[in-house]
Amino acid sequence: MNSGKVLPNFRKWCEDVIGLDIGDTTPVADMFVPDPPNINVGFNEEVKNHCSVCTTDDAERIFHSHGHSL
């Protein structure tokens, strides 16, 4: 589901037209978080009730950084 729309043929289209191999996996590189998170307590308090997940977990920070600066 995307934007409230069901896309039942999207995966097949990606595989057939784009040539995407859904079964292809890339090994996870060893990554580390060099610095602790810079926490703005006031901001976190304001947004925590509006987010389904609000975390400073290292694994989440790596996942969402896409290799950019942490």
CHARMM-style PDB file with segment names, atoms N, HN, CA, C and O in Angstrom:
ATOM      1  N   MET     1       0.852  -1.173   0.000  1.00  0.00      PROA
ATOM      2  CA  MET     1       0.000   0.000   0.000  1.00  0.00      PROA
ATOM      3  C   MET     1       0.896   1.235   0.000  1.00  0.00      PROA
ATOM      4  O   MET     1       1.878   1.306   0.739  1.00  0.00      PROA
ATOM      5  N   ASN     2       0.543   2.200  -0.838  1.00  0.00      PROA
ATOM      6  HN  ASN     2      -0.255   2.142  -1.438  1.00  0.00      PROA
ATOM      7  CA  ASN     2       1.329   3.424  -0.936  1.00  0.00      PROA
ATOM      8  C   ASN     2       0.359   4.581  -1.127  1.00  0.00      PROA
ATOM      9  O   ASN     2      -0.431   4.570  -2.071  1.00  0.00      PROA
ATOM     10  N   SER     3       0.402   5.564  -0.262  1.00  0.00      PROA
ATOM     11  HN  SER     3       1.044   5.573   0.504  1.00  0.00      PROA
ATOM     12  CA  SER     3      -0.498   6.722  -0.348  1.00  0.00      PROA
ATOM     13  C   SER     3      -1.956   6.303  -0.385  1.00  0.00      PROA
ATOM     14  O   SER     3      -2.771   6.940  -1.052  1.00  0.00      PROA
ATOM     15  N   GLY     4      -2.285   5.246   0.322  1.00  0.00      PROA
ATOM     16  HN  GLY     4      -1.623   4.729   0.864  1.00  0.00      PROA
ATOM     17  CA  GLY     4      -3.668   4.780   0.371  1.00  0.00      PROA
ATOM     18  C   GLY     4      -4.089   3.969  -0.835  1.00  0.00      PROA
ATOM     19  O   GLY     4      -5.259   3.603  -0.949  1.00  0.00      PROA
ATOM     20  N   LYS     5      -3.162   3.677  -1.743  1.00  0.00      PROA
ATOM     21  HN  LYS     5      -2.212   3.974  -1.650  1.00  0.00      PROA
ATOM     22  CA  LYS     5      -3.495   2.911  -2.939  1.00  0.00      PROA
ATOM     23  C   LYS     5      -2.827   1.542  -2.865  1.00  0.00      PROA
ATOM     24  O   LYS     5      -1.665   1.426  -2.474  1.00  0.00      PROA
ATOM     25  N   VAL     6      -3.570   0.518  -3.243  1.00  0.00      PROA
ATOM     26  HN  VAL     6      -4.513   0.612  -3.560  1.00  0.00      PROA
ATOM     27  CA  VAL     6      -3.033  -0.829  -3.303  1.00  0.00      PROA
ATOM     28  C   VAL     6      -2.415  -1.020  -4.685  1.00  0.00      PROA
ATOM     29  O   VAL     6      -3.050  -0.734  -5.700  1.00  0.00      PROA
ATOM     30  N   LEU     7      -1.194  -1.497  -4.718  1.00  0.00      PROA
ATOM     31  HN  LEU     7      -0.678  -1.729  -3.894  1.00  0.00      PROA
ATOM     32  CA  LEU     7      -0.481  -1.710  -5.980  1.00  0.00      PROA
ATOM     33  C   LEU     7      -0.140  -3.200  -6.117  1.00  0.00      PROA
ATOM     34  O   LEU     7       1.009  -3.590  -5.912  1.00  0.00      PROA
ATOM     35  N   PRO     8      -1.126  -4.028  -6.459  1.00  0.00      PROA
ATOM     36  CA  PRO     8      -0.913  -5.476  -6.448  1.00  0.00      PROA
ATOM     37  C   PRO     8       0.095  -5.969  -7.487  1.00  0.00      PROA
ATOM     38  O   PRO     8       0.661  -7.048  -7.312  1.00  0.00      PROA
ATOM     39  N   ASN     9       0.331  -5.233  -8.540  1.00  0.00      PROA
ATOM     40  HN  ASN     9      -0.128  -4.356  -8.683  1.00  0.00      PROA
ATOM     41  CA  ASN     9       1.242  -5.686  -9.600  1.00  0.00      PROA
ATOM     42  C   ASN     9       2.579  -4.969  -9.586  1.00  0.00      PROA
ATOM     43  O   ASN     9       3.391  -5.164 -10.491  1.00  0.00      PROA
ATOM     44  N   PHE    10       2.824  -4.149  -8.584  1.00  0.00      PROA
ATOM     45  HN  PHE    10       2.164  -3.991  -7.849  1.00  0.00      PROA
ATOM     46  CA  PHE    10       4.032  -3.331  -8.558  1.00  0.00      PROA
ATOM     47  C   PHE    10       5.305  -4.176  -8.516  1.00  0.00      PROA
ATOM     48  O   PHE    10       6.250  -3.907  -9.257  1.00  0.00      PROA
ATOM     49  N   ARG    11       5.336  -5.189  -7.661  1.00  0.00      PROA
ATOM     50  HN  ARG    11       4.568  -5.408  -7.059  1.00  0.00      PROA
ATOM     51  CA  ARG    11       6.539  -6.019  -7.561  1.00  0.00      PROA
ATOM     52  C   ARG    11       6.835  -6.703  -8.889  1.00  0.00      PROA
ATOM     53  O   ARG    11       7.978  -6.706  -9.346  1.00  0.00      PROA
ATOM     54  N   LYS    12       5.807  -7.284  -9.511  1.00  0.00      PROA
ATOM     55  HN  LYS    12       4.879  -7.282  -9.139  1.00  0.00      PROA
ATOM     56  CA  LYS    12       5.996  -7.962 -10.794  1.00  0.00      PROA
ATOM     57  C   LYS    12       6.474  -6.972 -11.847  1.00  0.00      PROA
ATOM     58  O   LYS    12       7.343  -7.299 -12.655  1.00  0.00      PROA
ATOM     59  N   TRP    13       5.916  -5.767 -11.844  1.00  0.00      PROA
ATOM     60  HN  TRP    13       5.210  -5.501 -11.187  1.00  0.00      PROA
ATOM     61  CA  TRP    13       6.330  -4.736 -12.793  1.00  0.00      PROA
ATOM     62  C   TRP    13       7.801  -4.383 -12.579  1.00  0.00      PROA
ATOM     63  O   TRP    13       8.561  -4.263 -13.541  1.00  0.00      PROA
ATOM     64  N   CYS    14       8.200  -4.216 -11.320  1.00  0.00      PROA
ATOM     65  HN  CYS    14       7.584  -4.314 -10.539  1.00  0.00      PROA
ATOM     66  CA  CYS    14       9.599  -3.903 -11.022  1.00  0.00      PROA
ATOM     67  C   CYS    14      10.532  -5.007 -11.512  1.00  0.00      PROA
ATOM     68  O   CYS    14      11.603  -4.732 -12.054  1.00  0.00      PROA
ATOM     69  N   GLU    15      10.120  -6.246 -11.319  1.00  0.00      PROA
ATOM     70  HN  GLU    15       9.250  -6.469 -10.879  1.00  0.00      PROA
ATOM     71  CA  GLU    15      10.949  -7.364 -11.753  1.00  0.00      PROA
ATOM     72  C   GLU    15      11.000  -7.472 -13.276  1.00  0.00      PROA
ATOM     73  O   GLU    15      12.072  -7.663 -13.850  1.00  0.00      PROA
ATOM     74  N   ASP    16       9.834  -7.348 -13.937  1.00  0.00      PROA
ATOM     75  HN  ASP    16       8.963  -7.193 -13.471  1.00  0.00      PROA
ATOM     76  CA  ASP    16       9.752  -7.539 -15.386  1.00  0.00      PROA
ATOM     77  C   ASP    16      10.268  -6.345 -16.187  1.00  0.00      PROA
ATOM     78  O   ASP    16      11.003  -6.530 -17.157  1.00  0.00      PROA
ATOM     79  N   VAL    17       9.904  -5.152 -15.805  1.00  0.00      PROA
ATOM     80  HN  VAL    17       9.307  -5.002 -15.017  1.00  0.00      PROA
ATOM     81  CA  VAL    17      10.230  -3.966 -16.596  1.00  0.00      PROA
ATOM     82  C   VAL    17      11.589  -3.377 -16.215  1.00  0.00      PROA
ATOM     83  O   VAL    17      12.403  -3.065 -17.085  1.00  0.00      PROA
ATOM     84  N   ILE    18      11.828  -3.227 -14.916  1.00  0.00      PROA
ATOM     85  HN  ILE    18      11.167  -3.480 -14.209  1.00  0.00      PROA
ATOM     86  CA  ILE    18      13.069  -2.614 -14.463  1.00  0.00      PROA
ATOM     87  C   ILE    18      14.191  -3.649 -14.368  1.00  0.00      PROA
ATOM     88  O   ILE    18      15.368  -3.307 -14.483  1.00  0.00      PROA
ATOM     89  N   GLY    19      13.824  -4.901 -14.159  1.00  0.00      PROA
ATOM     90  HN  GLY    19      12.868  -5.178 -14.066  1.00  0.00      PROA
ATOM     91  CA  GLY    19      14.827  -5.944 -13.995  1.00  0.00      PROA
ATOM     92  C   GLY    19      15.320  -6.068 -12.569  1.00  0.00      PROA
ATOM     93  O   GLY    19      16.388  -6.628 -12.322  1.00  0.00      PROA
ATOM     94  N   LEU    20      14.542  -5.545 -11.624  1.00  0.00      PROA
ATOM     95  HN  LEU    20      13.674  -5.091 -11.824  1.00  0.00      PROA
ATOM     96  CA  LEU    20      14.899  -5.607 -10.214  1.00  0.00      PROA
ATOM     97  C   LEU    20      14.795  -7.043  -9.724  1.00  0.00      PROA
ATOM     98  O   LEU    20      13.785  -7.706  -9.956  1.00  0.00      PROA
ATOM     99  N   ASP    21      15.823  -7.522  -9.056  1.00  0.00      PROA
ATOM    100  HN  ASP    21      16.644  -6.983  -8.868  1.00  0.00      PROA
ATOM    101  CA  ASP    21      15.824  -8.863  -8.492  1.00  0.00      PROA
ATOM    102  C   ASP    21      15.520  -8.747  -7.005  1.00  0.00      PROA
ATOM    103  O   ASP    21      16.406  -8.448  -6.204  1.00  0.00      PROA
ATOM    104  N   ILE    22      14.264  -8.984  -6.640  1.00  0.00      PROA
ATOM    105  HN  ILE    22      13.544  -9.227  -7.290  1.00  0.00      PROA
ATOM    106  CA  ILE    22      13.826  -8.850  -5.245  1.00  0.00      PROA
ATOM    107  C   ILE    22      14.574  -9.825  -4.340  1.00  0.00      PROA
ATOM    108  O   ILE    22      14.780  -9.541  -3.160  1.00  0.00      PROA
ATOM    109  N   GLY    23      14.979 -10.967  -4.882  1.00  0.00      PROA
ATOM    110  HN  GLY    23      14.812 -11.198  -5.840  1.00  0.00      PROA
ATOM    111  CA  GLY    23      15.667 -11.973  -4.088  1.00  0.00      PROA
ATOM    112  C   GLY    23      17.129 -11.661  -3.858  1.00  0.00      PROA
ATOM    113  O   GLY    23      17.775 -12.310  -3.036  1.00  0.00      PROA
ATOM    114  N   ASP    24      17.674 -10.665  -4.578  1.00  0.00      PROA
ATOM    115  HN  ASP    24      17.149 -10.138  -5.246  1.00  0.00      PROA
ATOM    116  CA  ASP    24      19.083 -10.303  -4.427  1.00  0.00      PROA
ATOM    117  C   ASP    24      19.282  -9.579  -3.103  1.00  0.00      PROA
ATOM    118  O   ASP    24      18.540  -8.653  -2.777  1.00  0.00      PROA
ATOM    119  N   THR    25      20.272  -9.998  -2.352  1.00  0.00      PROA
ATOM    120  HN  THR    25      20.876 -10.750  -2.617  1.00  0.00      PROA
ATOM    121  CA  THR    25      20.566  -9.334  -1.086  1.00  0.00      PROA
ATOM    122  C   THR    25      22.021  -8.906  -1.073  1.00  0.00      PROA
ATOM    123  O   THR    25      22.875  -9.550  -1.684  1.00  0.00      PROA
ATOM    124  N   THR    26      22.291  -7.841  -0.390  1.00  0.00      PROA
ATOM    125  HN  THR    26      21.597  -7.318   0.106  1.00  0.00      PROA
ATOM    126  CA  THR    26      23.642  -7.341  -0.246  1.00  0.00      PROA
ATOM    127  C   THR    26      24.048  -7.511   1.210  1.00  0.00      PROA
ATOM    128  O   THR    26      23.301  -7.132   2.112  1.00  0.00      PROA
ATOM    129  N   PRO    27      25.220  -8.075   1.442  1.00  0.00      PROA
ATOM    130  CA  PRO    27      25.633  -8.239   2.840  1.00  0.00      PROA
ATOM    131  C   PRO    27      25.776  -6.883   3.534  1.00  0.00      PROA
ATOM    132  O   PRO    27      26.168  -5.889   2.923  1.00  0.00      PROA
ATOM    133  N   VAL    28      25.454  -6.872   4.796  1.00  0.00      PROA
ATOM    134  HN  VAL    28      25.136  -7.679   5.293  1.00  0.00      PROA
ATOM    135  CA  VAL    28      25.544  -5.651   5.585  1.00  0.00      PROA
ATOM    136  C   VAL    28      27.004  -5.399   5.933  1.00  0.00      PROA
ATOM    137  O   VAL    28      27.705  -6.283   6.426  1.00  0.00      PROA
ATOM    138  N   ALA    29      27.441  -4.187   5.670  1.00  0.00      PROA
ATOM    139  HN  ALA    29      26.871  -3.469   5.270  1.00  0.00      PROA
ATOM    140  CA  ALA    29      28.813  -3.825   6.019  1.00  0.00      PROA
ATOM    141  C   ALA    29      28.909  -3.588   7.523  1.00  0.00      PROA
ATOM    142  O   ALA    29      27.937  -3.193   8.166  1.00  0.00      PROA
ATOM    143  N   ASP    30      30.081  -3.832   8.062  1.00  0.00      PROA
ATOM    144  HN  ASP    30      30.871  -4.152   7.539  1.00  0.00      PROA
ATOM    145  CA  ASP    30      30.292  -3.526   9.469  1.00  0.00      PROA
ATOM    146  C   ASP    30      30.294  -2.011   9.619  1.00  0.00      PROA
ATOM    147  O   ASP    30      31.124  -1.325   9.022  1.00  0.00      PROA
ATOM    148  N   MET    31      29.382  -1.498  10.403  1.00  0.00      PROA
ATOM    149  HN  MET    31      28.707  -2.055  10.888  1.00  0.00      PROA
ATOM    150  CA  MET    31      29.289  -0.064  10.606  1.00  0.00      PROA
ATOM    151  C   MET    31      29.291   0.226  12.093  1.00  0.00      PROA
ATOM    152  O   MET    31      28.882  -0.602  12.907  1.00  0.00      PROA
ATOM    153  N   PHE    32      29.745   1.381  12.419  1.00  0.00      PROA
ATOM    154  HN  PHE    32      30.077   2.053  11.757  1.00  0.00      PROA
ATOM    155  CA  PHE    32      29.733   1.790  13.819  1.00  0.00      PROA
ATOM    156  C   PHE    32      29.288   3.248  13.884  1.00  0.00      PROA
ATOM    157  O   PHE    32      29.398   3.993  12.911  1.00  0.00      PROA
ATOM    158  N   VAL    33      28.798   3.625  15.023  1.00  0.00      PROA
ATOM    159  HN  VAL    33      28.709   3.020  15.814  1.00  0.00      PROA
ATOM    160  CA  VAL    33      28.369   5.003  15.251  1.00  0.00      PROA
ATOM    161  C   VAL    33      29.489   5.693  16.016  1.00  0.00      PROA
ATOM    162  O   VAL    33      29.762   5.354  17.168  1.00  0.00      PROA
ATOM    163  N   PRO    34      30.144   6.674  15.368  1.00  0.00      PROA
ATOM    164  CA  PRO    34      31.307   7.277  16.000  1.00  0.00      PROA
ATOM    165  C   PRO    34      30.990   8.181  17.190  1.00  0.00      PROA
ATOM    166  O   PRO    34      31.802   8.305  18.107  1.00  0.00      PROA
ATOM    167  N   ASP    35      29.834   8.802  17.181  1.00  0.00      PROA
ATOM    168  HN  ASP    35      29.174   8.701  16.436  1.00  0.00      PROA
ATOM    169  CA  ASP    35      29.499   9.751  18.242  1.00  0.00      PROA
ATOM    170  C   ASP    35      28.114   9.443  18.799  1.00  0.00      PROA
ATOM    171  O   ASP    35      27.264   8.906  18.089  1.00  0.00      PROA
ATOM    172  N   PRO    36      27.885   9.775  20.052  1.00  0.00      PROA
ATOM    173  CA  PRO    36      26.537   9.599  20.611  1.00  0.00      PROA
ATOM    174  C   PRO    36      25.577  10.584  19.951  1.00  0.00      PROA
ATOM    175  O   PRO    36      26.011  11.598  19.403  1.00  0.00      PROA
ATOM    176  N   PRO    37      24.274  10.296  19.998  1.00  0.00      PROA
ATOM    177  CA  PRO    37      23.306  11.208  19.393  1.00  0.00      PROA
ATOM    178  C   PRO    37      23.304  12.566  20.090  1.00  0.00      PROA
ATOM    179  O   PRO    37      23.557  12.667  21.290  1.00  0.00      PROA
ATOM    180  N   ASN    38      23.016  13.598  19.317  1.00  0.00      PROA
ATOM    181  HN  ASN    38      22.811  13.517  18.342  1.00  0.00      PROA
ATOM    182  CA  ASN    38      22.881  14.948  19.856  1.00  0.00      PROA
ATOM    183  C   ASN    38      21.392  15.141  20.149  1.00  0.00      PROA
ATOM    184  O   ASN    38      20.616  15.434  19.239  1.00  0.00      PROA
ATOM    185  N   ILE    39      21.000  14.984  21.379  1.00  0.00      PROA
ATOM    186  HN  ILE    39      21.630  14.746  22.118  1.00  0.00      PROA
ATOM    187  CA  ILE    39      19.578  14.957  21.751  1.00  0.00      PROA
ATOM    188  C   ILE    39      19.098  16.338  22.182  1.00  0.00      PROA
ATOM    189  O   ILE    39      19.680  16.974  23.060  1.00  0.00      PROA
ATOM    190  N   ASN    40      18.029  16.780  21.546  1.00  0.00      PROA
ATOM    191  HN  ASN    40      17.555  16.263  20.833  1.00  0.00      PROA
ATOM    192  CA  ASN    40      17.361  18.018  21.916  1.00  0.00      PROA
ATOM    193  C   ASN    40      16.115  17.598  22.707  1.00  0.00      PROA
ATOM    194  O   ASN    40      15.083  17.266  22.123  1.00  0.00      PROA
ATOM    195  N   VAL    41      16.222  17.615  24.018  1.00  0.00      PROA
ATOM    196  HN  VAL    41      17.060  17.884  24.492  1.00  0.00      PROA
ATOM    197  CA  VAL    41      15.164  17.105  24.889  1.00  0.00      PROA
ATOM    198  C   VAL    41      13.829  17.803  24.640  1.00  0.00      PROA
ATOM    199  O   VAL    41      12.794  17.140  24.572  1.00  0.00      PROA
ATOM    200  N   GLY    42      13.836  19.110  24.506  1.00  0.00      PROA
ATOM    201  HN  GLY    42      14.677  19.649  24.561  1.00  0.00      PROA
ATOM    202  CA  GLY    42      12.597  19.852  24.262  1.00  0.00      PROA
ATOM    203  C   GLY    42      11.918  19.434  22.975  1.00  0.00      PROA
ATOM    204  O   GLY    42      10.701  19.254  22.942  1.00  0.00      PROA
ATOM    205  N   PHE    43      12.701  19.277  21.905  1.00  0.00      PROA
ATOM    206  HN  PHE    43      13.690  19.423  21.931  1.00  0.00      PROA
ATOM    207  CA  PHE    43      12.155  18.842  20.625  1.00  0.00      PROA
ATOM    208  C   PHE    43      11.576  17.438  20.741  1.00  0.00      PROA
ATOM    209  O   PHE    43      10.460  17.187  20.285  1.00  0.00      PROA
ATOM    210  N   ASN    44      12.332  16.516  21.350  1.00  0.00      PROA
ATOM    211  HN  ASN    44      13.238  16.720  21.720  1.00  0.00      PROA
ATOM    212  CA  ASN    44      11.856  15.138  21.510  1.00  0.00      PROA
ATOM    213  C   ASN    44      10.534  15.086  22.274  1.00  0.00      PROA
ATOM    214  O   ASN    44       9.637  14.324  21.913  1.00  0.00      PROA
ATOM    215  N   GLU    45      10.414  15.881  23.310  1.00  0.00      PROA
ATOM    216  HN  GLU    45      11.143  16.500  23.603  1.00  0.00      PROA
ATOM    217  CA  GLU    45       9.172  15.911  24.089  1.00  0.00      PROA
ATOM    218  C   GLU    45       7.994  16.376  23.224  1.00  0.00      PROA
ATOM    219  O   GLU    45       6.887  15.848  23.339  1.00  0.00      PROA
ATOM    220  N   GLU    46       8.238  17.358  22.364  1.00  0.00      PROA
ATOM    221  HN  GLU    46       9.136  17.786  22.270  1.00  0.00      PROA
ATOM    222  CA  GLU    46       7.174  17.895  21.505  1.00  0.00      PROA
ATOM    223  C   GLU    46       6.716  16.903  20.442  1.00  0.00      PROA
ATOM    224  O   GLU    46       5.525  16.834  20.139  1.00  0.00      PROA
ATOM    225  N   VAL    47       7.646  16.131  19.870  1.00  0.00      PROA
ATOM    226  HN  VAL    47       8.613  16.187  20.116  1.00  0.00      PROA
ATOM    227  CA  VAL    47       7.290  15.259  18.745  1.00  0.00      PROA
ATOM    228  C   VAL    47       6.963  13.819  19.130  1.00  0.00      PROA
ATOM    229  O   VAL    47       6.379  13.095  18.324  1.00  0.00      PROA
ATOM    230  N   LYS    48       7.317  13.389  20.324  1.00  0.00      PROA
ATOM    231  HN  LYS    48       7.791  13.977  20.978  1.00  0.00      PROA
ATOM    232  CA  LYS    48       7.178  11.964  20.659  1.00  0.00      PROA
ATOM    233  C   LYS    48       5.737  11.450  20.565  1.00  0.00      PROA
ATOM    234  O   LYS    48       5.530  10.272  20.274  1.00  0.00      PROA
ATOM    235  N   ASN    49       4.762  12.288  20.799  1.00  0.00      PROA
ATOM    236  HN  ASN    49       4.930  13.245  21.036  1.00  0.00      PROA
ATOM    237  CA  ASN    49       3.370  11.840  20.709  1.00  0.00      PROA
ATOM    238  C   ASN    49       2.829  11.890  19.281  1.00  0.00      PROA
ATOM    239  O   ASN    49       1.689  11.498  19.031  1.00  0.00      PROA
ATOM    240  N   HSD    50       3.643  12.370  18.353  1.00  0.00      PROA
ATOM    241  HN  HSD    50       4.569  12.688  18.555  1.00  0.00      PROA
ATOM    242  CA  HSD    50       3.225  12.459  16.958  1.00  0.00      PROA
ATOM    243  C   HSD    50       3.969  11.460  16.076  1.00  0.00      PROA
ATOM    244  O   HSD    50       3.781  11.446  14.860  1.00  0.00      PROA
ATOM    245  N   CYS    51       4.808  10.630  16.679  1.00  0.00      PROA
ATOM    246  HN  CYS    51       4.962  10.642  17.667  1.00  0.00      PROA
ATOM    247  CA  CYS    51       5.619   9.671  15.933  1.00  0.00      PROA
ATOM    248  C   CYS    51       5.309   8.259  16.404  1.00  0.00      PROA
ATOM    249  O   CYS    51       5.061   8.028  17.587  1.00  0.00      PROA
ATOM    250  N   SER    52       5.327   7.307  15.458  1.00  0.00      PROA
ATOM    251  HN  SER    52       5.529   7.494  14.496  1.00  0.00      PROA
ATOM    252  CA  SER    52       5.114   5.920  15.868  1.00  0.00      PROA
ATOM    253  C   SER    52       6.388   5.357  16.499  1.00  0.00      PROA
ATOM    254  O   SER    52       6.324   4.473  17.354  1.00  0.00      PROA
ATOM    255  N   VAL    53       7.544   5.870  16.077  1.00  0.00      PROA
ATOM    256  HN  VAL    53       7.597   6.588  15.383  1.00  0.00      PROA
ATOM    257  CA  VAL    53       8.822   5.444  16.640  1.00  0.00      PROA
ATOM    258  C   VAL    53       9.693   6.682  16.822  1.00  0.00      PROA
ATOM    259  O   VAL    53       9.828   7.500  15.913  1.00  0.00      PROA
ATOM    260  N   CYS    54      10.266   6.803  17.979  1.00  0.00      PROA
ATOM    261  HN  CYS    54      10.156   6.138  18.718  1.00  0.00      PROA
ATOM    262  CA  CYS    54      11.197   7.896  18.264  1.00  0.00      PROA
ATOM    263  C   CYS    54      12.326   7.289  19.088  1.00  0.00      PROA
ATOM    264  O   CYS    54      12.171   7.033  20.282  1.00  0.00      PROA
ATOM    265  N   THR    55      13.460   7.063  18.435  1.00  0.00      PROA
ATOM    266  HN  THR    55      13.586   7.271  17.465  1.00  0.00      PROA
ATOM    267  CA  THR    55      14.545   6.361  19.103  1.00  0.00      PROA
ATOM    268  C   THR    55      15.898   6.966  18.742  1.00  0.00      PROA
ATOM    269  O   THR    55      16.043   7.624  17.712  1.00  0.00      PROA
ATOM    270  N   THR    56      16.866   6.737  19.589  1.00  0.00      PROA
ATOM    271  HN  THR    56      16.748   6.202  20.426  1.00  0.00      PROA
ATOM    272  CA  THR    56      18.246   7.127  19.304  1.00  0.00      PROA
ATOM    273  C   THR    56      19.130   5.880  19.237  1.00  0.00      PROA
ATOM    274  O   THR    56      20.350   5.962  19.380  1.00  0.00      PROA
ATOM    275  N   ASP    57      18.503   4.738  19.022  1.00  0.00      PROA
ATOM    276  HN  ASP    57      17.512   4.672  18.906  1.00  0.00      PROA
ATOM    277  CA  ASP    57      19.199   3.462  18.926  1.00  0.00      PROA
ATOM    278  C   ASP    57      20.243   3.509  17.797  1.00  0.00      PROA
ATOM    279  O   ASP    57      19.947   3.993  16.705  1.00  0.00      PROA
ATOM    280  N   ASP    58      21.450   3.012  18.054  1.00  0.00      PROA
ATOM    281  HN  ASP    58      21.691   2.619  18.941  1.00  0.00      PROA
ATOM    282  CA  ASP    58      22.523   3.059  17.062  1.00  0.00      PROA
ATOM    283  C   ASP    58      22.136   2.379  15.750  1.00  0.00      PROA
ATOM    284  O   ASP    58      22.417   2.918  14.679  1.00  0.00      PROA
ATOM    285  N   ALA    59      21.498   1.209  15.808  1.00  0.00      PROA
ATOM    286  HN  ALA    59      21.270   0.771  16.678  1.00  0.00      PROA
ATOM    287  CA  ALA    59      21.114   0.494  14.585  1.00  0.00      PROA
ATOM    288  C   ALA    59      20.130   1.318  13.762  1.00  0.00      PROA
ATOM    289  O   ALA    59      20.237   1.352  12.536  1.00  0.00      PROA
ATOM    290  N   GLU    60      19.185   1.974  14.403  1.00  0.00      PROA
ATOM    291  HN  GLU    60      19.098   1.946  15.399  1.00  0.00      PROA
ATOM    292  CA  GLU    60      18.230   2.830  13.690  1.00  0.00      PROA
ATOM    293  C   GLU    60      18.931   4.038  13.086  1.00  0.00      PROA
ATOM    294  O   GLU    60      18.615   4.438  11.965  1.00  0.00      PROA
ATOM    295  N   ARG    61      19.858   4.613  13.798  1.00  0.00      PROA
ATOM    296  HN  ARG    61      20.115   4.289  14.709  1.00  0.00      PROA
ATOM    297  CA  ARG    61      20.602   5.770  13.285  1.00  0.00      PROA
ATOM    298  C   ARG    61      21.392   5.383  12.040  1.00  0.00      PROA
ATOM    299  O   ARG    61      21.428   6.147  11.076  1.00  0.00      PROA
ATOM    300  N   ILE    62      22.022   4.216  12.044  1.00  0.00      PROA
ATOM    301  HN  ILE    62      21.992   3.596  12.827  1.00  0.00      PROA
ATOM    302  CA  ILE    62      22.763   3.743  10.880  1.00  0.00      PROA
ATOM    303  C   ILE    62      21.809   3.498   9.721  1.00  0.00      PROA
ATOM    304  O   ILE    62      22.078   3.923   8.597  1.00  0.00      PROA
ATOM    305  N   PHE    63      20.702   2.820   9.980  1.00  0.00      PROA
ATOM    306  HN  PHE    63      20.483   2.474  10.892  1.00  0.00      PROA
ATOM    307  CA  PHE    63      19.737   2.488   8.929  1.00  0.00      PROA
ATOM    308  C   PHE    63      19.206   3.740   8.241  1.00  0.00      PROA
ATOM    309  O   PHE    63      19.109   3.778   7.014  1.00  0.00      PROA
ATOM    310  N   HSD    64      18.869   4.742   9.005  1.00  0.00      PROA
ATOM    311  HN  HSD    64      18.948   4.711  10.001  1.00  0.00      PROA
ATOM    312  CA  HSD    64      18.258   5.959   8.439  1.00  0.00      PROA
ATOM    313  C   HSD    64      19.272   6.965   7.910  1.00  0.00      PROA
ATOM    314  O   HSD    64      18.891   7.913   7.224  1.00  0.00      PROA
ATOM    315  N   SER    65      20.547   6.782   8.210  1.00  0.00      PROA
ATOM    316  HN  SER    65      20.857   6.012   8.768  1.00  0.00      PROA
ATOM    317  CA  SER    65      21.540   7.728   7.731  1.00  0.00      PROA
ATOM    318  C   SER    65      21.969   7.427   6.299  1.00  0.00      PROA
ATOM    319  O   SER    65      22.516   8.301   5.626  1.00  0.00      PROA
ATOM    320  N   HSD    66      21.732   6.214   5.823  1.00  0.00      PROA
ATOM    321  HN  HSD    66      21.288   5.504   6.370  1.00  0.00      PROA
ATOM    322  CA  HSD    66      22.105   5.826   4.453  1.00  0.00      PROA
ATOM    323  C   HSD    66      23.578   6.126   4.182  1.00  0.00      PROA
ATOM    324  O   HSD    66      23.948   6.487   3.065  1.00  0.00      PROA
ATOM    325  N   GLY    67      24.414   5.975   5.205  1.00  0.00      PROA
ATOM    326  HN  GLY    67      24.113   5.681   6.113  1.00  0.00      PROA
ATOM    327  CA  GLY    67      25.837   6.214   5.039  1.00  0.00      PROA
ATOM    328  C   GLY    67      26.261   7.655   5.199  1.00  0.00      PROA
ATOM    329  O   GLY    67      27.445   7.969   5.078  1.00  0.00      PROA
ATOM    330  N   HSD    68      25.314   8.538   5.470  1.00  0.00      PROA
ATOM    331  HN  HSD    68      24.352   8.283   5.568  1.00  0.00      PROA
ATOM    332  CA  HSD    68      25.651   9.949   5.654  1.00  0.00      PROA
ATOM    333  C   HSD    68      26.138  10.156   7.086  1.00  0.00      PROA
ATOM    334  O   HSD    68      26.159   9.222   7.888  1.00  0.00      PROA
ATOM    335  N   SER    69      26.510  11.337   7.381  1.00  0.00      PROA
ATOM    336  HN  SER    69      26.493  12.096   6.730  1.00  0.00      PROA
ATOM    337  CA  SER    69      27.016  11.683   8.691  1.00  0.00      PROA
ATOM    338  C   SER    69      25.990  11.349   9.781  1.00  0.00      PROA
ATOM    339  O   SER    69      24.801  11.636   9.641  1.00  0.00      PROA
ATOM    340  N   LEU    70      26.461  10.755  10.836  1.00  0.00      PROA
ATOM    341  HN  LEU    70      27.427  10.522  10.949  1.00  0.00      PROA
ATOM    342  CA  LEU    70      25.590  10.449  11.968  1.00  0.00      PROA
ATOM    343  C   LEU    70      25.662  11.560  12.977  1.00  0.00      PROA
ATOM    344  OT1 LEU    70      24.999  11.498  14.012  1.00  0.00      PROA
TER     345      LEU     70
END
